[in-house]
Amino acid sequence: MNSNHHHHQKKKSRGMLYFIVLGIVSIIWMLLRVIPKPDRISYPCQRMAAANAVAFITWLFGTAVAATFFKKAFRKLRESKIPVAMLLIFLAVGVGATTIMLTSYKEIRAAVKSANTEIFTPPESLNSPVGVAKGIFPGRVSYAYDADAVTYDASASNGFWWEDQNTNPERVDRMFALSLDGVSGATTAYDGWDKLFRDANIRKGVGDVGYAPGEKIAIKANLLVGLGGGKEKAASPGPTPQLLMSIITDLIEEVGVPGEKITVYDVSARIPDYIMDPFKNHTDTEYQNVRFVGNPRYLEGDEADRYIAAREDLDAPIHFADTTVANIVWVKSVTESDYLINLTNMKGHTMVGVTICAKNLYGSVYIPTASPSIWTSGNYTWGFGPNNVTDSLGNPDPHRGLHRCAAVHDFYDGNIGDLPAREYGTYNYLVDLLGHPQIRNKTILYVVDAFYAGDQQNRISTWQQYRGKYTSSLFMSQDVIALESVCLDWMRSEPSNALNVHGNVDNWLHEAAQADDPPSGMVYNPGAEEASLESLGVHEHFDGWGTKQYSRNLGTGEGIELYTVNLTVGINDPLEQMGADLGQNYPNPFTGITTIPFTLEKETGVKIAIFDQLGRIVVNLADARYQPGNHSIQWNASEQAAGIYFCRMRTEDGQVRTREVQLIRSG
């Protein structure tokens, strides 16, 4: 017993010595590296050093203050001033306890371990798809990049990143419009949305029908801009209001959805003003009628009626494959909607590596045992969201809400505790959330707002791969697994993400892609349906950042297709003047040769190509400069199989037009 006690004390002493030496070395390292070149503070090693240095300084300062209080307390005791002495002792203990919490040795040890870990590298061979691709164009992920859409400079005094002077509404809108064309294969916004609604209704078993008047649409936005669901924080990533406006404008103006039938929600969060104000201040009442639903805790007092308080649906349980997880239900924003749009951001994450579409659904659940009577200050969500540390009797929840199976590397948090890394071939809650029929069958589109990607969940960051600027990108897909896979490839290709994007990051993607026969051997059936889950989509990794090719791009497999929306217009070009039109081919249907008309308002370079239903190029018909006016080109398809094809025209200034053509055989 004495030997064990001596060993424990020796180990504790070594830990404290390690902490002190590490803190001093970190301060010296920062002074030597950051002072000569301040931008080095963004490097992973410097961020780790900064965390250690701050912890050491905090410990040093806190220890000194606590010692001073104790010294004064003993002096007052000698003077028989008991009340003052007790107050000083109380303050000393408080400062000491706070210092210990702020400088947790476990957290510093975890930070060191994270910083020394290389960025995520796929364990499997590249371009090796698993799962079954989903969507009108199976496995297609659209990618739009416009450097001029984002002009925000954090060092300048020019407002916040979410304001129009820093994020160009016209450019964002155009990126969204062309991306929608790419995902749906349509030529107009109405046709694009109609295809998405029809596809969802076929999945729901309703039939080949579009949006019907009165149906409700919910947009799950990731609105946790800052820790604790608090108010807007200038450096925290969130959806750009310009993109949300583009989506809702389409729904109202093109599809004809009344504003009151559209709900934007995140039940974990306080809905930020920058998201709501463009709609509440809009001149059109349809936009003013858009509903915003958030966490009820932040509607107290002066903030009553800012938005609608979230409500749980106790009749909509989620049946997790791990049956020890119980009493978690959907919120009514999900169950009362007819369609869902998953709008999220591309961010690294300190615990799960990345947080994109799947983890966005954490803001769609309710845990009844995490009630307001228990959580007055310890849990900012009051049961709405994934956090639950104890049950209604005060007993520890072994799942930490929905966190136990989330850690992709060894993780420690002062509130949640130790979470060991989940190895490959192990269960993950995210599969149950995505695979539930309330989500799987209702979601018509997954959108990743990467105008301001973040290296972690609470910080936007510039990227070396984007020449030290913000990512200014937009990703969309109907296949959520393909979309997450592409975004993970983007995140793992950026050196500055190394601090967080590491570990077994894509374990859950393997589980979801092979949900019918997952590596873990679990039986996923979150909706308690007659049959367990089938594949939720296709997963693979691209061949490299330089080429960004997936198996469908290479023609080597039925995996992911990256559809790149080419936006090359200058910032001062008139975006509203489209100036190009692709007419319907004639005859259509046709048997051998068809004529494809197109019109140009100005001289420009034009590319016209034919694609099959898998998004593969069949033939390039044109790649030349054309004068203004009416033109036509012919396609001789006599050697092609009968079926549906798509003719796509792209101009040098980034305009894209698509027409569906039908080839038949006579006799």
N, C-alpha and C positions, 0 to 999 in steps of 0.2 A: 504493500500500500504506500509506504514512504517512497519507494522507488518510483512508482507511477506518478506520485505527486511531484517528485523532483523532476521527472521527465516532462511533465506538463508545464511546470514553471520554466524549465529550460527552453521548451518550445515556444512558450509565450514571450520570453525575453528575446529570442531570436526574431520572432515576428515583429516586435516593437523596434528592434535594432534595424531590421530590414526596412520597416516603414520610414524611420528617420533618415537612413542613408539614401533611400529611394527619393524622398522628398528633397533633400539637399542636392542630389545629382540632377533631379528634374529642373530645379530652379537654375542651376548653373547651365544646363543644356539649353534651356529656353533663352537665357541671356546671351549665350554665344551664338545661337542660331537665328532667333527671331528678331533681336534688336537690329542686326545689320540688314535683314530682309523681312519686314513684317508679314508679307503674304505667306510665309512659311507656317504661320499659325494654323493654316487649314490642313497641313500635312497630318496624316494619322499619328505619326510618332510624336508630333508636337502637341496634338490634342490630348494624347495620353499623358505626355509630360505635364501639360497644363493642369489636367485633372489631379495628378499626383502632387504638383506644386501647391495648388489651391488647398488640397486636403491637408498637406503638411503645415501650410501657413495658418489654416483654420485651427488645426490641432494646437499649434504653438501659441496662437493668440488666445484660444479658449482656455488652454492650460494656465497661461499667465493670468488671465482674468479670474479664473476659478481660485487660483492660489492667492491672489490679492484679496478676494472676498473672504477666504478662510482665515487669512492672516488678520484682517480687520475684525472678523467675528471673534477670534480668540482674544483680541485686545479688549473688545467690548465685554466679553465674559469676565475678564479680570477686573473690569470696572463695574461689574454687576449690572450691566445694561442688557438684561436677558432678552427683551423683545427685539431690540436692534440686532443683537447677536444671532438670534434665531432667523431673522429675516436675511441676514448676510449669509448664513449657512444655507438657507433655502436657495438663494440666488446662486451660490457657489455650486450646489448640486445640480441646479437647472442648467447652468452654463456647461458644466462638465458632461452631463448627459447629452445635451445638444451637440457638443463637440464630438462625442463618441459616435453619435448617429451620423453626423456629417462626414466623418472620416473613417467609416467602416473599413476595417482591414479586408474584409471579404470583398467589398466592392472594388477596392484598389487592386486586390489580387485578380479579380475577374477582368478589370480593365487592362491590366498588364497581359493577361492571357489572351484577351481579344486582340490587343494591338500587335502581339507577336504572331498572330495567326494570319496566314496568307488569305487573300480574297478567294471566294468560292470558285472551285474548279469542278466541272461536272465529272462524276465518277464513271459515267458510261461513255461510249464512243459518240462522237459528234455525228449529227445527221442520222440518228438511229431512232426513228419515231416509235412510240408505243401508244396504244389507245386507238380510238376511232374519232376522226375529225368530224366536227359539227359545222352547221351553217349552210346558207344558200350556196356559197362557195366554200366547201369543206376545208376547215383549217386555215382560212384566210385571216390575216391580221393586217389592217391598213396602218401605214406609218406616214405621217405628214410632218415636215419640218420646214419652218420659215423663220430664219434668223431675225427678221425684222418684225416679227410679231411681238417680241419682247425687247424692250429698250431700257428696262429697269437697271439702275445703278445704285447699289446699296450705299455707296460712299457719297452720293449726291443728295442734296436736299430737294427731292422732287416727289414727295409723297410716298405712298405705299405701293408695293408690287401689284396689288390687285386693282389699282386705279387705271382709268382709260389712258392717261398720258404715258403709262408704263407698259400696258398690255393692250395692243391695238385691236379694238372690237371687230373692225372690218376684216382684218387678216385672220383672226381667230374664227370668225364666221365662215370665211372661205375655206379654211382648212377643214372645218367640220363638214361643210357641204360636200367637198370633194372626197372626203373620207367616207361619208355616208354612201356616195355613189360607188366607191370602191368596194365596200362591204356588201351592198345590196345588188350591184350590177344595174342600177337604175340610172335614168338621165335627168330626173327631176326629184325635188325633195318629197313631193307627195307620193310618187311611185316608190321611192326608196323606203319611206315609212310603211307604205301599204304592203310591200314585200315582207318587211319585218313582222308586222302584225299578223299577216297570213301565215307566216312560218311558225309563229308562236301558237296560233290557234290550231294548226295542224298537230303540233306537239301536245296540245291540251286535249285533243280529240274533238274539238268543236267543228273542224272542217276548214276548207280553204276559203275563209272569210276574213275581211279586214276589220278595222276599228269600227265599232258600232256606237252611235250616240248614247251618251250616258255612262260609258265605261270609264273606269278610273285608272290613272297612271301614277305610280309612285316612283320617285327618283331617290335612290339611296346615295346620298353624297357623303363623303368623308369630311365632316365638319369639325373634327377635333383639332382646331388650330391653336395648339398650345396644351400644356399639361393640365389635366384636371378638367377638361372641357371648358376652360375659362374664356375670357374675352380675347379678342384678336391680338395676336402677337406678331410684330412686324417681320420676324424671321421664320415664322412657322408656316409650313406648306399647307395649302388647302386648295380646293377647286377654284379656278378663276371665274369670277362672276360673268365675264364675257362669254365663256363657253356655256355656262348654265343658261344664259340668256339666248344663245344660239339654239340650244336644244328646245327650250320652251317656246321660243318664237316659231320654230317649225311646227311644234305640236298645236299651237293656237292658230297660226296663220295658214299653214298648209294642210294639216290633218283636220282642223276644226274642233279641237278638244277645248271645251270651256275651261277657263282658268280654275274654277272651283273644283274641277275634276282632276287637277294636277297637284300632287303633294311632294314636297321636298322634305326629306327627314333625315335625322341622325339622332336616335333616342339616347345616345351616350352623351350628347353635347348640348351646350348652350349655342343656339343658332346665332352665328355672328352677324352683326349689322351689315357688314360689307356684302354679304350674300343676299340679305332681304331687301335692303334699301332700293336697288334698281327696280324692284318689282313694286314695292309699296309706294315709291315716288313716280311710278310710270303714269303717263297721261291716259292710258287705256285701262278701263276697269277690269278687263279680262286678265291682265297681268297683275293688277292689284288683288285679284281674287285667288291667286295661287296660294295654296296652303303650305305653311311651314310648321313642322312638328319636331319638337326637341325634348330634352330632358326636363321633367317638371320641377326639379330642384331650383332652377334658375328663373322661375316665374314667381318667386316670392317677393313680397313687398313692392318696391317701386317698379319692378320689372314685370308686373302682372300684365298679361295680354300681349306681351311682345310677340309671342308665337303660340301655337297650340301645344298643350301638354301631351306627351306620349301616353298611350294607354296599352295595357297588356291584353293578350287574348289567351285566357287560361284554357280555352278549348282547342288550342293549336299547339300541342306538344311536339318537341323534336325528339325522335327516338334515336339516341346515339348508339353506335355499334358497341361501344364500351357501356354496358348496361348499368355500371355503377354511377354514370352521369345521369341524373334525373332532375325533374322539376325545372326544366328550361323550356320556355315557350316563345313563340313569335309575338311581335307587337301587331296592333291592328293596322298600322300603316302598311304592313305586308299583307295580312289576311284579307283586308277589305279592298285591296286593289285588284284590278284585272290584269295589269301588266306592270313590269318593273324595268327600270333602267339603272344599271349599276355604274355610278359615276365616282371615280376614285382618283387617287394620285399615285405617282411612282416614287416611292420612298424606301430608303433603307430602314432597318428596325433593329434596335439593340438586342431584342430577344429572338425574333423570328427571321432575321436576316433581311427580308423585304416585307412590306405591307402594301398589297395592291387590291385586287377585286375581292378575293375570298375573305381576307381579314376585314374588309369593309363591312361585311355582314355582321360583325360583332356588334355593330350599332343597330341591329334589328331584333335583338333578343331581350328577354326579361327573365330574371331569376327571382322567383317569389320570395325565397328565404332571405334575400338581401333587401330587407324592408326599411323604410324610413325610421321605424322605431329602433332599429339596431344601428343603422348608419346615419348618425347625425353629422359626423365630420370625417369619418374614416374612409368613406367610399363616396366619391363625387357623383356616382350614377344612380344611387338609390335603387339598385336592382335592375335598372335599364342599362344594358350593356354587359360585357363579359366578366366584370369584376365581382367576386364573392370570396371572401377570405374565411368567413365563419357561417355556420348555418343559424337557424332561428333560435337555437339553444345555446349559441356561443361556441359550439364545437368547431374546430378547424375543418375547412372543406379541403379534402385531399386533392381536388382538381383545381383549386385556386380559381374557381369560376370556370373559365375556358382557357386556362393557361398551362396546365400541366403537360399537355401533349403538344405545346407550341414551340418550346425552346429548341433551336437548331444547333446550339452549342451550350456548354455549361453556362448557366446564367444565375445571377444573384440580384435580388431586389429587396430593398429594406421592408417593403410591405408584403410582397408575395413570398419571399424566402428563396431557398435554393431550388433551382429547377435544372435537373441534369439534361444533357443533350439527348434528343430523340435520335436513335440510330436509324439507318436505312432499313426499310421493311417493317416499320412500326406504325401503329395507328395514329390518325390525326383527325381532330374535330372538324377541320375545314371541309373534309369530304362530306360529312353529314350535313353541314350547313348548305353547301352548294348543291348537293344532290336531293335535298328535300323538294317535293313537288311544288311547294309554295314558291320556291326560287327557280328550280330547274325548268319548270314549264311556263312560268310567267315572264322570265327575263327576256326581253327582246333585243337588248344591246348592252354590251360591256364597253365602257369608255374610260380610258386612262388619260387623265389630264397631266401631261408632263411638260407643261410650259415652265414650271418651276419644280424640277425634281429635287428631292432631298436626300442627303447622305444618311439621314436618320429621320425618325418620325416627327421631330419637332424643329427641323431646321432646313430651309431651302439652301441649295449650294450650287455654285458654279462648277463646271466640269472641265477637266483637262482635255477630254475628248472633243469638247465643243469650244476649244481654243480659249478656255478660261471664262466662258460665258454661260448663261442659263440655257437649259436644254431646249426650250421653245418648241416642244414636240407634242404630237397628239397620236394616240394609239386607239384603235377600235376593232372589235370583233364580235361575232356571235359565239365563238368557241372560247370560253373563258380559260381553259387549260392552255390552249395555244397562246392566248394573249398574255397570261402570266409567264409562260415560258419565254416569250420574246422579251418582255420587260425585265425578267431576270437576266437574260443575256446582255441587255443594255447595262443593267446595274453592275454585273460582274466584270464588265469590260472597262469600267471607270476606276482608275487607281485610287482616287480619293474616297471610294466607298469601302475600302478594305477594312476599316475599323468595325463595321457592322455586318457587311454582306459576306459572311463566312459560315462554315459549318455545313450541316446536312440540309441545305436550304430547299432543295427540290424533292425531298422525300415525299412530301404530301402530294406533289404533282404526279409522281409515279403511282401513288395510291389512287388518286382521282382518275387518272387516265386508264387505269386497270381496275376500276371499282368493281367490276364483275368477278374478277379474280385477282385481288390485290396482293402485293408481296407480303403484307402482314398476315394474310389469311383471315382477316376480319370479314364479317358479313355486314355490308352497309345497306341499310333499309330505313332511312330516316323518316320516311312517311308512312311506315308500317303498311306498305303496299303488298299485293299478292306476290310480286317478284322483287328480289333485291336489285340493287342498282346495276345499271349497265355503265359502260365507259362514259365519263363526263366530258371527254374531249381528247385531243391529241397532244402529246408532249415530246419535244426533242430540243436539242441545242444547235445553234447555227455553227457554220464552219469557221467563223472568226469575224472580228470587228471590221476588218478591211473589206470583206465581201458581203457579209450578212446574208448568206444563202442557206435556205432550208431545203428539205428534201423535195418539196413540190417545185421550188424554184430551179432545182438541179435536175428535176425529172427522174429522181432516183427512188421515190417512195411516196406514200399517201399520208404525209405528215403535215407540216406547217407550210403555208405560202405567205411570204412577206410581200404585201402589195404596197409599193412606195408611191405616195402622192408627190409628184415633183412640183415644188413651188419655187420658182426662180425670179419672180417679179420684183422690181425695186420698190422701195418704201413709198415713193411718190407717184407710182403708176396708178391710174384710176381703176380701182378694183371693180367698180360697179359696171364698167364697160366690158362685157364679156367678149363680144366681137367675133364669135365663132359658133357654128351650129352644124351638127351632124344630122342629116335627114334620114328618114327610114328607107332602107333598101327597097328596090323594086326589080322584079316581082318579089313578093314575100307572102307565103312560102315560095321557094324556088327549087328547081330540080338540078341545075348545073351551073349556070352563070347568073349572077345578079349584079345590079348597078347600085353603087353607094354614093349618094350625093352629099356634098358639104359646102358650106358658105362661109366666107371670111370677109371681115370688114376692113382688114388691113393686111399688108404683107407680113407673113410669118412662116416659120418652120413648122411643118406638120408631120406627125407620125400616125399612121393608121395600121392597126393590126387586128387579126381575128383570134379570139380566145375560145377554148372549149369550156364546158361547164365546171371543169376542175381548175379553171384559171390558167391553163397552160397555153402558151402561144402556139397557134396552128400555122399562121403565115403572117409575114409582114407585107402589107400592101403598099405602103408609101412611107418615104422618109426623105422629104425634100422641102424646098421653099416654094410657096405659092403666092400669087398676086391676089389682091382683093377681088371678090366676085364669087360667082357660082362655079363649082367644080364637081367632078364625079370620077369615080374609079371603079373598076370591075373586079369581082372575085370569081375565079373559076374554081368551083368546089367539086368538080366531077369525080375527083379521087377521094373525097372525104365521106365519112359515114353520115347517114341521115341523123338529124337531131337538132338541138338548140345550140346556137353559137352566139357569141357577143362580139360586136364590132366596136372598137374603142379608138377614138381620135384624141390625140394629145398635141397641143400647140406648144411652142417654145416658151411661152409665158405662163405655162402651168395649167391651162384650161383643159379639162377632160370631158368628153362627151361619149356616151355609150348607147348602143342600140342592140336590141335582141333580134337575131335573124334566125329563120327556120329553114333548114335544108331537108327536102323530102326526096323520095325516089318514085319515079313514075311507074305505073303498072303494079 
